[in-house]
């Protein structure tokens, strides 16, 4: 792997430096071998780094730093009718595909019709009665019922060119090996250890000075040395003890920016018999020591937050004040909940029918920090007698195992959007839960939660355009989450990057928080970062 990376770097003009206009990024994909898959429509994580954001774009992005405001990207404007049944989207007049042809309303219509008829691509559950083109640059969506909460999902849909996708028999498995996108970069070279992109000379949106981007497989054990040497310019990965191990060594050149982005949750598989018991779920919730997890593992800026998954600092208007505080660790109460679930505590073990309660916790093997977190949680649950088997899996295996429901516990992050419905609907709607006999679940209801009351509230939210009504309905959902514990909220999550100013300057930081700099963050934020970078002379 090291030899392959070195060879690829030589073939792509050597080390990352501003004189060659090259930027080396740790995309933090978790992959040890890259596949030539540039399909931007799948949400399974199969697509290679550089597909979305760099080569393909959505209509708009959601700016979490500005309270969920929409930010134009492929679309220049959008307007929803007062009754919520008609959405008009204007496509940027200057937008073109990398083959030089214009991005048209027909391309957008094609993409949405494709997604609608292909459930595996419709992870956000977008639904509309019709979508039509009005001229070359205007698209009109019609809805049978108010679609106030669907607007964000529609605007965040990535768009593909009709002429290259119309004849694909299976858009889910199509790997799109020779991508033609609307973004600022095109594929220069593919290698199983590195993807190289080159800046379009006809790009229509931003003036970017970064001519080449290299996205290699990065060895996390040597990442700090790569950053300090100037070989790597930006990391979207989790660097343990970042301030002490990296920033403090050279504050003038070593920096970071990690603002709040969403929440980190531990989910139960509700198709597993033991986990159907609310008392058991409450026991797990009460046994977890959130401050310890943050201290030992989680990124800078993380804090324990409400069990609802909403951070009071950024989601305060939606959050019921009764639920604003994080759940406190209480081992005695956790053991009491286990006893109410029918377990007896014997020799430090939670036992029922002569067997110790044992849970399987899956995690992505390539994410060392996530595996460490899983092991700490296992130790914490061990204090109330629960045995937890941590199972690190290769990313592809993990994705399949999680979708099939072959686990008891798993953890993942949830990104905030324009409204909390964007978090709760894919997480808790039964339409994404798969079947109890192993039918694959979809993003993000891998917990396989099926609850009529939850579905009813989500549907009411989708039909409401009044903010006060939305707040009331959201708080009713929060009550279900607090009372029924479908998942356990561990902390907020921060998203951003660590950066080296040896080759480039202009990265965001606390004093200039203009954009989230995570290289995998959807929407135009990272493109905005690239447009701000200037080479060191």
PEFEN-V50534 format. One record per residue. N is the residue number from 1. PHI is phi in whole degrees, -180 to 180 (none if undefined). Layout:
# PEFEN-V50534
n:N phi:PHI
n:N phi:PHI
This chain:
# PEFEN-V50534
n:1 phi:none
n:2 phi:-64
n:3 phi:-63
n:4 phi:-61
n:5 phi:-64
n:6 phi:-64
n:7 phi:-64
n:8 phi:-63
n:9 phi:-61
n:10 phi:-65
n:11 phi:-67
n:12 phi:-106
n:13 phi:73
n:14 phi:80
n:15 phi:-67
n:16 phi:-73
n:17 phi:-156
n:18 phi:-71
n:19 phi:-65
n:20 phi:-94
n:21 phi:72
n:22 phi:-106
n:23 phi:-128
n:24 phi:-101
n:25 phi:-125
n:26 phi:-90
n:27 phi:-72
n:28 phi:62
n:29 phi:-78
n:30 phi:81
n:31 phi:-93
n:32 phi:-97
n:33 phi:-136
n:34 phi:-89
n:35 phi:-107
n:36 phi:-80
n:37 phi:-130
n:38 phi:-121
n:39 phi:-88
n:40 phi:-82
n:41 phi:-88
n:42 phi:-81
n:43 phi:-112
n:44 phi:-87
n:45 phi:89
n:46 phi:-74
n:47 phi:-65
n:48 phi:-77
n:49 phi:-55
n:50 phi:96
n:51 phi:-71
n:52 phi:-77
n:53 phi:78
n:54 phi:-84
n:55 phi:-112
n:56 phi:-125
n:57 phi:-134
n:58 phi:-92
n:59 phi:-66
n:60 phi:-146
n:61 phi:-117
n:62 phi:-112
n:63 phi:-91
n:64 phi:-64
n:65 phi:-67
n:66 phi:-117
n:67 phi:72
n:68 phi:90
n:69 phi:-65
n:70 phi:-78
n:71 phi:-122
n:72 phi:-58
n:73 phi:-143
n:74 phi:-71
n:75 phi:-99
n:76 phi:-96
n:77 phi:-161
n:78 phi:-149
n:79 phi:-147
n:80 phi:-102
n:81 phi:-65
n:82 phi:-60
n:83 phi:-88
n:84 phi:75
n:85 phi:-108
n:86 phi:-137
n:87 phi:-119
n:88 phi:-111
n:89 phi:-124
n:90 phi:-98
n:91 phi:-83
n:92 phi:-56
n:93 phi:-63
n:94 phi:-86
n:95 phi:-66
n:96 phi:-135
n:97 phi:-79
n:98 phi:-70
n:99 phi:-89
n:100 phi:94
n:101 phi:-86
n:102 phi:-71
n:103 phi:-78
n:104 phi:-115
n:105 phi:-61
n:106 phi:-63
n:107 phi:-63
n:108 phi:-67
n:109 phi:-60
n:110 phi:-57
n:111 phi:-59
n:112 phi:-70
n:113 phi:-67
n:114 phi:-63
n:115 phi:-64
n:116 phi:-63
n:117 phi:-89
n:118 phi:-124
n:119 phi:-54
n:120 phi:-66
n:121 phi:-96
n:122 phi:-99
n:123 phi:-67
n:124 phi:-93
n:125 phi:71
n:126 phi:-62
n:127 phi:-139
n:128 phi:-151
n:129 phi:-82
n:130 phi:-159
n:131 phi:-139
n:132 phi:-135
n:133 phi:-94
n:134 phi:-117
n:135 phi:78
n:136 phi:-83
n:137 phi:-132
n:138 phi:-130
n:139 phi:-123
n:140 phi:-123
n:141 phi:-103
n:142 phi:-115
n:143 phi:-127
n:144 phi:-73
n:145 phi:-139
n:146 phi:-52
n:147 phi:-123
n:148 phi:-58
n:149 phi:-84
n:150 phi:-86
n:151 phi:-57
n:152 phi:-61
n:153 phi:-65
n:154 phi:-66
n:155 phi:-69
n:156 phi:-92
n:157 phi:-74
n:158 phi:-76
n:159 phi:-112
n:160 phi:-123
n:161 phi:-78
n:162 phi:-58
n:163 phi:-67
n:164 phi:-97
n:165 phi:-117
n:166 phi:-62
n:167 phi:-100
n:168 phi:-78
n:169 phi:-70
n:170 phi:-133
n:171 phi:-69
n:172 phi:-79
n:173 phi:-92
n:174 phi:-59
n:175 phi:-93
n:176 phi:49
n:177 phi:-65
n:178 phi:-120
n:179 phi:-69
n:180 phi:-122
n:181 phi:-124
n:182 phi:-102
n:183 phi:-76
n:184 phi:-74
n:185 phi:-125
n:186 phi:-124
n:187 phi:-74
n:188 phi:-96
n:189 phi:-155
n:190 phi:-116
n:191 phi:-142
n:192 phi:-58
n:193 phi:-111
n:194 phi:-164
n:195 phi:-110
n:196 phi:-118
n:197 phi:-119
n:198 phi:-127
n:199 phi:-71
n:200 phi:-68
n:201 phi:-81
n:202 phi:-117
n:203 phi:-66
n:204 phi:-100
n:205 phi:-104
n:206 phi:-125
n:207 phi:-95
n:208 phi:-115
n:209 phi:-95
n:210 phi:-79
n:211 phi:-80
n:212 phi:-133
n:213 phi:-124
n:214 phi:-115
n:215 phi:-122
n:216 phi:-89
n:217 phi:-71
n:218 phi:-113
n:219 phi:-84
n:220 phi:-61
n:221 phi:-69
n:222 phi:-114
n:223 phi:-65
n:224 phi:-61
n:225 phi:-67
n:226 phi:-69
n:227 phi:-69
n:228 phi:-71
n:229 phi:-85
n:230 phi:86
n:231 phi:-72
n:232 phi:-106
n:233 phi:-103
n:234 phi:-152
n:235 phi:-125
n:236 phi:-99
n:237 phi:-89
n:238 phi:-98
n:239 phi:-101
n:240 phi:-58
n:241 phi:50
n:242 phi:-58
n:243 phi:-63
n:244 phi:-73
n:245 phi:-80
n:246 phi:-130
n:247 phi:-61
n:248 phi:-66
n:249 phi:-72
n:250 phi:-162
n:251 phi:-59
n:252 phi:-73
n:253 phi:-120
n:254 phi:-107
n:255 phi:-144
n:256 phi:-160
n:257 phi:-152
n:258 phi:-132
n:259 phi:-80
n:260 phi:-63
n:261 phi:-130
n:262 phi:178
n:263 phi:-131
n:264 phi:-109
n:265 phi:-126
n:266 phi:-103
n:267 phi:-108
n:268 phi:-97
n:269 phi:-88
n:270 phi:-76
n:271 phi:-90
n:272 phi:-87
n:273 phi:-52
n:274 phi:-62
n:275 phi:-81
n:276 phi:-74
n:277 phi:-83
n:278 phi:-60
n:279 phi:-61
n:280 phi:-66
n:281 phi:-63
n:282 phi:-66
n:283 phi:-61
n:284 phi:-63
n:285 phi:-57
n:286 phi:-79
n:287 phi:-85
n:288 phi:-79
n:289 phi:-97
n:290 phi:-66
n:291 phi:-57
n:292 phi:-66
n:293 phi:-60
n:294 phi:-66
n:295 phi:-63
n:296 phi:-93
n:297 phi:-132
n:298 phi:-66
n:299 phi:-66
n:300 phi:-54
n:301 phi:88
n:302 phi:-78
n:303 phi:-143
n:304 phi:-63
n:305 phi:-132
n:306 phi:-53
n:307 phi:-59
n:308 phi:-67
n:309 phi:90
n:310 phi:-99
n:311 phi:-88
n:312 phi:-60
n:313 phi:-70
n:314 phi:-114
n:315 phi:-121
n:316 phi:-57
n:317 phi:-69
n:318 phi:-89
n:319 phi:-89
n:320 phi:-63
n:321 phi:-55
n:322 phi:-67
n:323 phi:-115
n:324 phi:-69
n:325 phi:-88
n:326 phi:-73
n:327 phi:-68
n:328 phi:-92
n:329 phi:-66
n:330 phi:-149
n:331 phi:-66
n:332 phi:-64
n:333 phi:-66
n:334 phi:-63
n:335 phi:-66
n:336 phi:-62
n:337 phi:-63
n:338 phi:-62
n:339 phi:-64
n:340 phi:-68
n:341 phi:-85
n:342 phi:98
n:343 phi:-98
n:344 phi:-110
n:345 phi:-97
n:346 phi:-136
n:347 phi:54
n:348 phi:77
n:349 phi:-122
n:350 phi:-86
n:351 phi:-123
n:352 phi:-142
n:353 phi:54
n:354 phi:80
n:355 phi:-123
n:356 phi:-73
n:357 phi:-64
n:358 phi:-128
n:359 phi:-124
n:360 phi:-98
n:361 phi:-115
n:362 phi:-94
n:363 phi:-153
n:364 phi:-77
n:365 phi:-61
n:366 phi:-72
n:367 phi:-95
n:368 phi:-60
n:369 phi:-68
n:370 phi:-69
n:371 phi:-65
n:372 phi:-61
n:373 phi:-61
n:374 phi:-60
n:375 phi:-70
n:376 phi:-67
n:377 phi:-61
n:378 phi:-60
n:379 phi:-64
n:380 phi:-65
n:381 phi:-71
n:382 phi:-62
n:383 phi:-70
n:384 phi:-111
n:385 phi:93
n:386 phi:-90
n:387 phi:-91
n:388 phi:-120
n:389 phi:-94
n:390 phi:-82
n:391 phi:-120
n:392 phi:-71
n:393 phi:-124
n:394 phi:-56
n:395 phi:-54
n:396 phi:-65
n:397 phi:-66
n:398 phi:-60
n:399 phi:-58
n:400 phi:-70
n:401 phi:-64
n:402 phi:-65
n:403 phi:-65
n:404 phi:-79
n:405 phi:82
n:406 phi:-92
n:407 phi:-164
n:408 phi:-106
n:409 phi:-129
n:410 phi:-154
n:411 phi:-135
n:412 phi:-163
n:413 phi:-95
n:414 phi:-123
n:415 phi:-87
n:416 phi:-69
n:417 phi:-129
n:418 phi:-71
n:419 phi:-142
n:420 phi:-59
n:421 phi:-53
n:422 phi:-64
n:423 phi:-84
n:424 phi:-74
n:425 phi:-64
n:426 phi:-68
n:427 phi:-81
n:428 phi:-122
n:429 phi:-71
n:430 phi:-65
n:431 phi:-65
n:432 phi:-105
n:433 phi:-86
n:434 phi:68
n:435 phi:-114
n:436 phi:-68
n:437 phi:-102
n:438 phi:98
n:439 phi:-62
n:440 phi:-66
n:441 phi:-84
n:442 phi:-118
n:443 phi:-52
n:444 phi:-114
n:445 phi:-84
n:446 phi:-75
n:447 phi:-75
n:448 phi:61
n:449 phi:-84
n:450 phi:-131
n:451 phi:-147
n:452 phi:-57
n:453 phi:-65
n:454 phi:-64
n:455 phi:-61
n:456 phi:-64
n:457 phi:-66
n:458 phi:-63
n:459 phi:-67
n:460 phi:-63
n:461 phi:-62
n:462 phi:-63
n:463 phi:-98
n:464 phi:-108
n:465 phi:-109
n:466 phi:-96
n:467 phi:-62
n:468 phi:-64
n:469 phi:-65
n:470 phi:-61
n:471 phi:-63
n:472 phi:-62
n:473 phi:-67
n:474 phi:-61
n:475 phi:-69
n:476 phi:-69
n:477 phi:-64
n:478 phi:-58
n:479 phi:-63
n:480 phi:-61
n:481 phi:-65
n:482 phi:-71
n:483 phi:-79
n:484 phi:-100
n:485 phi:49
n:486 phi:-66
n:487 phi:-151
n:488 phi:-116
n:489 phi:-83
n:490 phi:-93
n:491 phi:-173
n:492 phi:-74
n:493 phi:-121
n:494 phi:-110
n:495 phi:-130
n:496 phi:177
n:497 phi:-157
n:498 phi:-103
n:499 phi:-137
n:500 phi:-116
n:501 phi:-95
n:502 phi:-79
n:503 phi:-114
n:504 phi:-137
n:505 phi:-125
n:506 phi:109
n:507 phi:-69
n:508 phi:-72
n:509 phi:-153
n:510 phi:-62
n:511 phi:-81
n:512 phi:-141
n:513 phi:-85
n:514 phi:-80
n:515 phi:-164
n:516 phi:-73
n:517 phi:-101
n:518 phi:-62
n:519 phi:-71
n:520 phi:-106
n:521 phi:-70
n:522 phi:-66
n:523 phi:90
n:524 phi:-82
n:525 phi:-57
n:526 phi:-72
n:527 phi:-61
n:528 phi:-64
n:529 phi:-65
n:530 phi:-57
n:531 phi:-71
n:532 phi:-91
n:533 phi:-75
n:534 phi:-127
n:535 phi:-71
n:536 phi:-76
n:537 phi:-95
